[in-house]
Amino acid sequence: MFAPQFFYQQLTQRGIDFYTGVPDSLLKDFCAYVCNHVNKEKHFIAVNEGCAVALACGYHFATGKIPLVYMQNSGLGNATNPLLSLADKQVYSVPLLLLVGWRGEPNVKDEPQHITQGEVSEAMLKAMRIPYIILSKEECIVMQQLDTVFKTLNQENAPFAILIQKDTFSTEPFNNEQTIDSSLLREDGIKEVLNFTTKNDIIVSTTGMTSRELYDIREQLGQGHHQDFLTVGSMGHASQIALGIALNKPMHKVYCLDGDGAMLMHLGGLATVANCNPNNYIHVILNNGAHDSVGGQPTVAHTIDIQSLAQSLGYQTVGKAKSRKEIQNFLSNLEKYPALLEVCVKKGVRKDLGRPKTLPVENKEEFMRFLEMKYWIT
């Protein structure tokens, strides 16, 4: 293990001065250092990894320099297209340094959604013909590795990946003074939405803390989990999962509990929801302006008029809430769908928050039995 400052200085000495990407828990301390020390015009947190690769390519075209793109290994999926059809040596031949958090590394305990991704990460890089190293946790070896990496980058003019294992970086505090004007925590917003649901309603929750909190709230209330689909992976896709269900269960309300970072990752999904015009769809955006599950790095959601955006795309009812009362007023007066409610919440989570006790496939099976109407109340 070594300090993020050491790694940053080694990169700087080798010419790296531009950073972009999507935060990851294994990279959070390095990302915190970058956020704290790199000027805003040289560091951009992208909405998804593919966008980060394209942004980095644009930087290279404009400057001739090598940029750094950081991501979780799950982000290789989002980045595959621009890596192979834009940056690849047989297309535009762009030297990109990829810093990839290796979630689900074989023989390292991790969450179920990371297991397969971790097992195939090296194979994916090999299939994409992207050379890579696994970064050492010893400073003297890191310097030797980076010499080899940059020699290859300059010779080949093509992407090169560095896989980052758990506990590679020591702790770096994140100095983020951005605050959201709200009296609510995300968990408060979820509880208030649940108060308006019936035993026939369907809930799809997004990746990260939102699904964990929904599960924990049900446990506290002594309720079952059959109504809830917990989207533990595939960040940004909860809205489309919910849409697929809503279109096929038109007599029952479907609530999508989404996050601001997840919404931004695949923003075009909002247009699809609105165009399909489901008369039973309630899209709740829990907006804390941060990637709260992986370190609290900021998103751009706090600068966007989400209500106007949703309305322009075709949502029939839109609203914004900063208190329990405003959530109650919106949900109790809903008449036209699809509806979107932006709930402004503060960053942070309970330290004693648990994790689901069931496997994802068990959640799916119970949820599907519910959708088959075995649990439905008439």
N, C-alpha and C positions, 0 to 999 in steps of 0.2 A: 504494500500500500504506500502511496505517496501523495503529496499535496497537489491539488489542481493547479496551483501557481507554478509548480515545477514543470508540469506538462505544458501549460500555456506558454511559459518562457521558452521551452524547447521548440514549440511550434513557431513562435515569433522569430526566433533566431534563424529559422529555416524559411521565413518569408510569408507565413500565414498571417493575414490581417483581416480576413473576412469570414464571418461565421453565420450560418443559417441552419435551420432544422426544426425538428419537433422534439420537445423534451422527453426524457426517459428516466425512470427511477435509478437505473445504474449509472446514468450520466449526470444526475441532478447536481452533484457537488461541482463538477466541472462546468456545467451550465450556469450554476450560481456564480462562479468566478467570472465567466464570460459576461453575464448580465451585469455584474458589479463593476467590471473594469473596461469593457469594450464600448467605444462610442456607438450611439444608436445608429449612425449611418453605416456602421460596419458590422452590425449584428441584427438579424431579423428572424424572429420566431415565425416560421411559416405555418399555414393552416394545415398542410399535409406534406408528406415527405417528397412526393412527386413535384410539388410546387417548389420545395426547397432545392431540389436538384436543378430545376429549370432556372431558378433565380441565381444559383451559383454559376451555371453555365453563362448566363448573361453577364455576370460580373467578370468571368474569365474573358469573354469576347471583348469587353470594354477595357480591360486592364492588362490582359496577358498573364495575370497572376493565378496562383492555385488557391481556390477557396476550400473551406472545410464545411462539410454537411454532416450534422449529427442526427441520430435517430435510434429508436428501438429496433431490434431485428424484425419485429412485425411490420415495421415501416418499409422494409425491402419490397413488400408487395405493392404498396403505393408508388414506390420509386422505380419499379422494374421497367415500365414503359420509357420514361425519359432516360434511364440509364442505358437501355439497349438501343433506343431509336434516336437519341440525341447525343449523349456523351460518349457512346461507344466508339472505339478506335476506327471501326469501319464506316462510321457516319461522320460526326464532326470532331472526333478525337479530342475530348476535353479532359484535362487532368484534374480530377476531383479527389480530395481526401475525405473518405467516408468514415465517420466515427460511429460505430454500431454497438449499442448495448446488447449483450448476449443473454437475453432472458431465456429461461428454460434450458440452460446449458446442461448437457447430459451429466448425470450423477450429482447435480446440484438441485436441492429442493426448490420448487417454484409452483406457481399456480397452474391449474389444469390447462388454461388457454395458452400457456407458453410452452408446454411440453413438446409438441410436434414442431413448432416453430424453432425451438432451440435445437432439436435433433437435426433439422434440415438446413440450418443456417449456413454451415460450411458448404453443403452440397449446392445450395442456391447460388452462392458466390462463385463456386466452380462452374456451375452450369452457365452463369452469365459471363464467364471468363474474366472475372474481376479478381485479381490477385489480392491476397489478404494475409495479415498476421494476427496472432493473438497477443495482445500487449502484455508484456511482463509487468510484474509488480515491483521489480527492482530497478531503481533509477539508472544504474550504470548500464543495464541491459537495454532499457528503454532508449537511451541515447544511441546505442548501436543500431537498434531496430529502426529508429527514425531516420538515421543516415541511409539505410537501405531503402526505406519507403520513399524518401524524397529523390533518391537517385533513380528509382524506377519511375516515379511520376514524371520526372523531367525527361527521361529517355523515351518512355512509351506514350506520353501525352494521352493518358486514359485513366479512368477511375482506379483507385486503390483503397481497400477497406482495412480498418483496424477494428477487430473485435475486442470489446471491453467486458471483462468478467466482473462478477460481483466482488465488491470490496477492493476495487482497484484504486479508487480515490478516497482520500481522507475527507473529513467533514468540512464543508465551506458554508458559512451562513449566507442566506440570500437576503440582500438589503432591498426589499421591495416595499415602497411606501404607498403604492396604489391601493386605494380603499374604495369600496362600493357603498353607496348611500342606501343602507338598508338596516333594519333591526333584526333581520332573519339570518339564521344559518341555513344551509342547504337542507339539513334534516328537518328543520321547522317547516320549510316549504313542502317537503314530501308529506309530512304528517297532515298538513292542512289539505293537501290534495286528496289524500286517502280518506279524510273525513267526508268528502263529497262522493266517494265511490260507493256503489252498491255491490251486492254479492254476485251480480251478473256482469259487472264491468271487467275489462281486460286491461292489464298494465304491462307495458314494455319499458324497461329501464335501461339506461345507457351504461357504458363501461365505467369501471372504477368505483369511486366512493358512493355514487348514487345507488348502484345495485346493492352494495354492501349495506348501506343505510336502510334501503327499502326492506331488505331481508331482516335486518335487526329490529326495525320497527314492528314488523309482523310478529317477531318472536316476543317482543315486549308486550304486545297486545294479546298474545295467545292465539293468534290467527294462523291459518294455513298459508301456504305459498303457491297454491295451485292457480291463482289468478294472475300470477306475475311471471313474466319471462325476463330473466336476469341476463342481460347481454354482457357477459364477462369479457369478451374479446371483440374483435371487429369494430374498433372505435369509429364512430361516425355513421354507423349503419342502423342504429336503433329506429330511426324514423321510418326507414323503408321496411323493416321487419314489421313495425306497427301498421304501416300502410297495407302490406300484404294481408295481414289479419283483418283489418277494418273492412277491406273490400269484400272479404269472404264471410264476415260475420256482421252484416249490415244492421241487424236488429239490436246490437249491443255496443255500448260506448267503448272506445279504445283510447286509453291515455298513454301517450309517449312521454316519459320523463327523460328529457335530454339535457346535455350540458352545453355550455357555450363553446368549449373547444371542440367537442364532438360535432356540434351543428356546423361550425366553420369548416371542419375537415372535409365534409362532403355537402357543401351548402346547396348545391344543385338539387338535392333531395327535397328541399322545400318547394321548389317549382313543381316537382312530380306530385307531391301531396296535393298541392293546390289544383293542379290540372286534373287529377283524378276526382277531386271534389267529393270525398267521402262524407256522408252526412252523419258520421258518428265518431269523428276523429278530433281529439283534443291534444295539442302539442304544447307541452310545458317545457320551456327553456329555463333551466336553473342557472342563472348567469352570475358568476362571481368574478368574471374577468381574469380567470387563471386556470392553468393546468394543475388543479389542486392535488390530484392523485400522484403526481410525479415530481413535486417540488415547489409548486406555487408560482411558476414562471407565468408572466402575463400573456393573455390573448388580446386580440384587438376588439373583442366583443363589447367592451365598455365604451368604445368610440362609435359604435354602429347603432343606427336607429332600427332595431329589429322589428318594431311594430310596422313602420312604414315599408320596410323590405317585404315582410310577410303579406301585407295588404296589397302591395303592388304585384305580387306574384299570384294573388287570388285567394288567399285565406279570407273567409267570410266574416270572421270576428277576430279582432286582435286586442290585446290589452297588456298592461304592465302593472306589476304589484311589488310593493316594498314592505308590505305588512300582511299579517294574517287577515285583517279586515278586507284589504283590497283583493286578496285571493278569494275570499268568501263572496265578495260582491261580484267578481267576474264569473265565477263558476255557477253561482245561484241564478244568474240572469242570462245564461247561454241559451240562444235560440237558433243561431245559424252556424253551420259547420262547413268545412273544417275550421277549427278555432286554434289560435295560438296565444298563449300567455307567457310573457317574459317575467320571471320571478327573480328579482334582484336579491342576491344573498351574499353574505360575508364569506371570506375564505375561512378554512379551518374545519377540523373534524375532531370528534371525541377520541381521546387516546385509548379508550377501552372498546372501540368499535371492533366487533368481531367480523368473521367471514362466514359465508354460507357453509353449512355443515353437509350439504349434499353436493354430489358431482353435477356438472353442467348437464350431462345426459339425463340424470335423474330429474332435474328441474324441467327439462324439455318433455320428458315422458308424462310427468304429472300435469304439466301445463296442457299438453295435447289431449289428455283425458278430460280435462276441464273444457277444452274447446269442443270435444265430442259430446258435451252436454251432460256428462254423468254427474257433474257437481252442480249443474245449473239450477237456480231457484226460480220457480214460476209463480 
